[in-house]
Amino acid sequence: MSKVIPLADRRPASGADDARLAFVREAAFGAAPPAAAPADGLGRLLHDLRISVTDRCNFRCVYCMPKDVFGRDYPFLPHADLLTFEEIARVAARFVELGVRKIRLTGGEPLLRRNVERLVELLAGIAPDLDITLTTNGSLLARKARDLAAAGLKRVTVSLDSLDDATFRAINDADFPVAKVLEGIDAAAAAGLAPVKVNAVIKRGVNESSIVPLARRFRGTGHIVRFIEYMDVGATNGWRMDDVVPAAEIVATLGREFPAAPVEKNYQGEVAERWRYLDGGGEFGVIASVTQAFCRDCTRARLSTDGKVYTCLFATDGWDLRTLLREGASDGQLRSAIAAIWRQRSDRYSEIRTAETAKERKVEMSFIGG
């Protein structure tokens, strides 16, 4: 039997929900639209928007949607609660007006959302220089890659935690084979969605032996593997610090096989620390949210499946934009609300993480994307 979470408790709730909605309404209806891109309380500007298009996934990865919680009876959102593609595009356009230059579609598994190519097309029409990407588990990518590219998607990131089939099937807990994910990566590259980024979450005692094989498999292909420290997102994955394989250990492990040197970030706010192989075989990255916090450069906002803005991956509460949308707010009013949400932001969870804060109930990663 799965541990069924009542619908009202699926996301962190607080007595401040009404106050948060009142704040958003006042910002929207009581102020003129901002004339300039806002900075948050720590001087960080908006650059990235992550949009979760569905809370559903066909995998049950142990670090994200463990089957004993997200079981057969789990109450996923009804379709009417999801933002429509047109609503998502309206909100995204306001974020772009406030400085966003990169949009990533996430989930859940975003390719489960029917006709998601239509959303890509709408987003691509917002601005010609907008970088539109998507993170997927790769299970449906082979059949979707060509249509996604035609709609305007620029690149994909594929989650692949091991090349060992038994290990990978155990992690995804859906008996899904590695070969099908690799087929999706090849299809994405053939469709022009390259270079493909391959994300691997490394958990002690589970898949640290997969680090070198993953690097070896994608060296020289142009694709980039990024190794991610196991994080304390949500409240269902049973996170412990002992399960974290530090980024420094990952880099040292790879360096013994493939000498590498650090590379400058592509832009301020990029979360991956980049390393280039000295023999010209390409590069890999490490994302060290636990051991090397990068909060001071964080430029990301997240839009959840049901239209709430979250200003941190480890947030406990969001800011409701769906209500504004469905109450008839104008584009300028939506922009004012988003600007006000960003200005009050002071999140730096990874910098202040403790064993106690790690136990706090936070929004699930499957609901707002990684």
N, C-alpha and C positions, 0 to 999 in steps of 0.2 A: 504493500500500500504506500502511495506517495504521501508526503506531508503537504496537504492542501492548504494553501494560504488563502484566507478569505479575500474576496475582491477588494474590499475596502482597505486591506492591509498589504496589498501587493507592492506598494511603494511607501516609503516613509511618509507618515502624515504627522502633522503637528497642529496645535491649537492656533498657530499663526497663519494657517491657510487663508482665512478671511482677510487678515491684515495684509498679507502678500497680494491678494487680488485687489484690495483697496489701493495699495501702493501703485500697482500697475495701472489701474483705472485712472487714478489721479494724474500719473505721469502722462497718460495718453490724452486725456480730455482736458487737463488743466494747464498745459504748457504748449508753447510754440515748438514746432519741430526743430531739432538741433541743427545748427549751421555747420558744425564740424564733427569729425569722428571723435567719439569720446574716449578718454582714458579712464581706467578703473582706479580704485583707491591706492594702488601701488604703481600707478603710471603705465600700466600695460594697455596696449591698443588691441582692438579686434583685428584678427587676420584670418582665423579658421572657424568654420561652422561645421559641426557634425550633426547630421540629420538621421534620426532613427525612423525608418519607414514601417517597421513592424516589430512587435515584441515576440514574434514566433520564430522558432528555429527547428530545423530537422535534425540537428545534432543535440547531444546532451553532454557537452564537454564538462569534465569534472570541476574545472576552475571557473566556470561561467554559469551553466544551467544544469546543475546536477540532477539526475533523474529522480532521486528520492524527494526532491522538492518540486521540480517541474515535470511532474508525472502526467499520466493520462487524464487526470481530473483537474489539471491546473487551469484556473479561470483566466485565459488570455482575454485581451480587450475585444469587445464586440466591434464590428466594422464601423458603426456609427460614431464611436469614440475616437477613431483615428482621424488625423487631419487628412483632408482630400489632397490630391496632387496640386490642385489650384491654390488651396490654402497654404501648402508648403511653399510653393513658388512665390506667393505674395510675401510671406514672412522672409524667405531667403533674399528677395530683392531688397527688402529694407535693411537686412544685415549687410548686403553689398554696398548700399548707400552709406553705411557707417564704417566701411573699411575692410570688410571681408573680401579676400581674394581667392580663397580655397574652400570648396565645399566637398565634404565626404559623406556619402550615403552609407548608413550602417543599419544594424538591427539589434537583436535578432539576426536572422539571415535575410538581407534585403531582397535577394532574388526570389524569395517566396511571395513578395508583394506582387500581385497580378499587374501586368502591364507597367512595370517599373520603368521600362524604356520611355514611356510617355513622360514621366517625371523628369528623367534625364534631359529630354528634349525641351521641356519647359524651363529647366534651370539653365540650359545652354543658351537660351534666348535672352537671359538677363543681361549679360555683358560678354563681349567677344573674348576678353582676356581671362575669364573666370576659369579656374582650374577645378574641374569636376572629376572626382574620383569615387571609388566604391570599395568597401571591404566586404569580403565574402568568404565562406568556408569552402568555396570551389565546387560544391556538389552539383550545381546547376550551370556552371560557367561555360562548359563546352557547348551547350545548346543556346546560351544567351549572349556570348561574347560578341558575335558579329552585329547583332541588333543593338546592343549597348553602344558599341563604337559608332554605328551609323547615327544613333540618336545624339551623340556629342560627348560621350564619356571619354576622358583622356587616359586614365590609368586605372588599374585595379590592384588591390592588396589582397592576398590570399593567405588565410590562416592554415598553417601546416606544421604540426608540432613534432612530427617524427616521420622518417622515411621507412622505418620498420613497421610493417603492416600490422603486426599483432599489437605493438605499442600504440600505433595511431588508432586502431579500432577500439582499444581499451580507453583511450582518452576521449574520443568523440562519443563513445558509449551508444553508438547507433549502428555498429557493425559496418561502417562505411570504409571502403578500401582506399589506400594511398593512390593507387593507379588512376582512379577516377579524378582525384584532385590534380594530379600531374597532367592528365588529359585536359583539364580545364585551363591550367596555366599555359599549356601549349596553344590552346585555342585562343586565349586572350592575346598572346604574343602574335599569333597569325593575323588576328583582327586589328593589330596596331595599338593595342592597349599595353604598351611596353615603355620602359622596363617594368616588369611585374615585381612588386615587393612581396616577399614571403615572410609572414610573421610567425614566429615560434615562441610560445610561452613555455619557459623552462621551469619545471618543478622538481625539487630535490627528491630523489628516489623514484622518479617516474620516467623522465626522458632526458636527463643530462647527458646520457650516452649518445644522444642524437645530435649533439651540437656539431661535432666534426663531420659526420656524414652529410648533414644538411648543407654546411658550408662547401664541402667537396662537390656535392651534386650541382650546385648553382654557380660555382666559380666558372668564369669564362663564358657564361650564357648571356650576360648583360643584366640578369635579374639580381635583386638585392635581398639577401636574407637579413632579417632583423630579429635579434634574440631579445625577448622581453622578460623582465623579472616578474615572477608570480606576485600579483598584487591583491590587496585586501579590499576589493570592490564588493559592493553589496553586503549581504549578510548570510549568504547561503553556501559559500564555497569552503567554509572551514579553514580559512587562512591562518597560517602560523609562520612566524619569522623563520623558524627552522626549515621550512619548505622552500625558502628563497635561495636560488643560486645567484650570488651577486654578479653584476655585470663585469666587475674586475676579474672574477674567476673565469667567466666566459671568454673574455678577451685573452687571458693568459692561456687557456686551453687551446684556443685557436692559434695563438701566436707560436705555440710549440710545433704546430703542423704547418702553418702558413704565415710566415713573418708579415707583419702589417704595420702601418703607421697611421696616426690619427689624421683626419681631414676636417677642414672647416665646415661649419654648418651651411646649408643652402640658404637659410634665412633665419632671422631672429625668431625664436619660438619653436623651431624644429625640435622635436623631442628626442630623436635618435642621435646618439653619438656615433659618428661615422668613422670607419677604418678602411683604408685601402691596402690591398695586397701588394707587397713590394715587387712581385713578379709580373704585375700588370693584369692579374686575373679578375679584376673588378673590386668590389667593396662589400663589406657587411656593416651592420649597425647593431647597437645595443641600446635598449630603452630601460633606463635604471631609475624608475620612479620611486623605488623603495630605498636604495642605498645612495643614490646621487640625485636628490630632488632637484627638479628644474622649474619649480613653481614661479620663480622670479621672472622667467621669460615666457610664461604661459599666455598664449593669445587665443585660446579656444573657448567657444561657447558651444553648447549642445542643445538641440531641439528634440524633445522626446516624441515618441509615437503619438501621444495624445495632446501635443501642442504646448508643453511647458519648456521654458528655458532653464537649463542648469548651467551654472558657471564653473563647475568643477566635476571631474569624474567621480569624486568621492562625496558629492553633495548629499545632504539629507532632505532638501526641499527644492522645489522648482517654482518658477514664476509663470503663471497661467496666461498664455496668449490666445488659446483657443476661444476662451470666453469673449475676449475683445473682438476677435475675428467674427464670431457669430452674433455679436451685439452690433455689428456694423461699423466698426472703427475704420477710419480712413487710413490711407497709406501713411500720411504724415503722423497720425496718432499712433499707429503701430511703431513707426520709427522713434517717436518720442519715448514710448514705453520701453523699447529695447535699449535705447541710450541710457535711460534712467536705471535699468537693471544692471547694465554694464558699469556705470559710474559707481554704484554702491558696492561693487564686487571687491572683496578683500581676501579671497580664498588662497590658502597656501598649505593645504592639507599635508602634502608629502614632506614639507619642511618641519611640521610640528607633530608628525605621526608618533604615537606611543602605543604600547601594548593595549592600553585602555581605549584610546580613540579607535584602534583597529576593530574593537568589539562593537562599536556603535552601529546602529542600523542605518545603512545608507542605501541610496537608490541602486537597483541591480544594474550591472553593466549591460545585460541583455535588453534593458529598457531604454538606455540612452546611448548605447554604442560604446566601444572601447576608446 
